[in-house]
């Protein structure tokens, strides 16, 4: 059995993951709080800290991506691949009003044709990158 820790924004950052592992252990896989790529095609300082391989050394960490445009998702996926990640998670479940109002997270579920095209584009470019999907 694998134990996986879901993120809680503002709590389970990279420091929390490292300390949790050191003090308690028992978690096989940790998911990061979501990364939200946009037209700038850059990560914020907070996002950089979450995905910095040196901050996650010795942990199985899966970056979580929140996007509704395949190009932004794929850009982030490739950046993460370059940092050594081999698995990402697509956040399709965040129910927060500020997220769903932008058509992201659970808000993306109301556009099945757009979501289908998004998934086709993402999975056609994934190669050997594993992609899981978070829903509620």
C-alpha positions as CSV (number, residue, x, y, z in Angstrom):
1,X,0.0,0.0,0.0
2,X,1.2,3.5,-0.9
3,X,0.5,6.5,1.3
4,X,0.2,9.8,-0.5
5,X,-0.1,13.2,1.1
6,X,-2.3,15.7,-0.6
7,X,-1.4,19.4,-0.4
8,X,-3.0,22.0,1.7
9,X,-2.2,25.4,0.4
10,X,-0.2,27.5,2.8
11,X,0.7,24.6,5.0
12,X,2.3,21.6,3.2
13,X,5.1,23.5,1.5
14,X,8.6,22.0,0.8
15,X,9.7,22.7,4.4
16,X,6.7,20.9,5.8
17,X,7.3,17.9,3.6
18,X,11.0,17.6,4.6
19,X,10.2,18.0,8.3
20,X,7.3,15.6,8.2
21,X,9.4,13.0,6.5
22,X,12.2,13.5,9.1
23,X,9.9,13.4,12.2
24,X,7.2,11.0,11.1
25,X,7.9,9.3,7.8
26,X,5.4,6.8,6.5
27,X,4.4,8.9,3.4
28,X,5.5,7.4,0.1
29,X,4.5,10.3,-2.2
30,X,3.9,14.0,-1.6
31,X,2.0,16.3,-3.9
32,X,3.0,20.0,-4.1
33,X,0.5,22.8,-3.7
34,X,-0.6,23.8,-7.2
35,X,1.6,25.6,-9.7
36,X,-0.4,27.8,-12.0
37,X,1.5,28.6,-15.3
38,X,0.3,31.5,-17.3
39,X,1.3,33.6,-20.4
40,X,4.5,34.8,-18.7
41,X,5.9,31.2,-18.8
42,X,7.7,31.7,-15.6
43,X,7.3,30.2,-12.1
44,X,6.8,32.5,-9.1
45,X,9.5,32.4,-6.4
46,X,7.1,30.4,-4.2
47,X,6.6,27.9,-7.1
48,X,10.3,27.7,-7.7
49,X,10.9,26.8,-4.0
50,X,8.2,24.1,-4.2
51,X,9.8,22.4,-7.2
52,X,13.5,23.0,-6.5
53,X,15.0,19.5,-6.6
54,X,17.3,20.3,-3.7
55,X,14.3,21.2,-1.6
56,X,12.8,17.8,-2.3
57,X,15.8,15.6,-2.1
58,X,15.0,12.1,-0.9
59,X,11.3,12.5,-1.3
60,X,8.9,11.3,-4.0
61,X,7.3,14.6,-4.9
62,X,4.7,15.2,-7.6
63,X,4.2,18.7,-8.7
64,X,0.5,19.6,-9.1
65,X,-0.4,21.9,-12.1
66,X,-3.5,24.0,-12.3
67,X,-4.2,25.2,-15.9
68,X,-6.9,25.4,-18.5
69,X,-4.7,25.9,-21.5
70,X,-2.7,23.0,-22.8
71,X,0.2,25.1,-23.9
72,X,0.8,26.5,-20.4
73,X,0.4,23.0,-18.9
74,X,2.9,21.5,-21.4
75,X,5.4,24.3,-20.8
76,X,5.3,23.6,-17.0
77,X,5.5,19.8,-17.7
78,X,8.6,20.3,-19.8
79,X,10.2,22.6,-17.2
80,X,9.5,20.0,-14.5
81,X,10.9,17.2,-16.7
82,X,14.1,19.3,-17.0
83,X,14.3,19.4,-13.2
84,X,14.1,15.6,-13.0
85,X,10.4,15.1,-12.3
86,X,8.9,12.1,-14.1
87,X,5.3,12.6,-12.8
88,X,2.9,15.5,-12.6
89,X,-0.6,15.9,-11.4
90,X,-3.4,17.9,-13.1
91,X,-5.6,19.7,-10.6
92,X,-9.1,19.3,-12.0
93,X,-10.7,19.4,-8.5
94,X,-10.0,22.7,-6.8
95,X,-13.5,24.1,-5.8
96,X,-12.3,27.5,-4.7
97,X,-14.4,30.3,-6.2
98,X,-11.3,32.3,-7.3
99,X,-10.1,29.2,-9.2
100,X,-13.3,28.1,-10.7
101,X,-14.2,31.6,-11.8
102,X,-11.2,31.4,-14.1
103,X,-12.4,28.1,-15.6
104,X,-9.6,26.2,-13.8
105,X,-9.8,23.4,-11.3
106,X,-13.4,22.1,-10.9
107,X,-14.5,25.1,-13.0
108,X,-12.9,23.4,-16.1
109,X,-15.4,20.4,-15.7
110,X,-18.2,22.6,-17.1
111,X,-16.5,22.7,-20.5
112,X,-16.2,19.1,-21.6
113,X,-15.3,19.8,-25.2
114,X,-12.5,22.2,-24.2
115,X,-11.3,19.7,-21.5
116,X,-11.2,16.9,-24.0
117,X,-9.1,18.9,-26.4
118,X,-6.9,20.0,-23.5
119,X,-6.3,16.4,-22.4
120,X,-5.6,15.3,-26.0
121,X,-3.0,18.0,-26.4
122,X,-1.4,17.3,-23.1
123,X,-1.2,13.5,-23.3
124,X,0.0,13.7,-26.9
125,X,3.1,15.7,-25.6
126,X,3.6,13.8,-22.4
127,X,6.0,11.1,-23.7
128,X,7.2,9.2,-20.7
129,X,5.9,11.7,-18.2
130,X,3.3,10.2,-15.9
131,X,0.2,12.3,-15.5
132,X,-2.4,11.8,-12.8
133,X,-5.6,13.8,-12.4
134,X,-7.1,15.2,-9.2
135,X,-10.8,15.5,-9.1
136,X,-13.4,15.6,-6.3
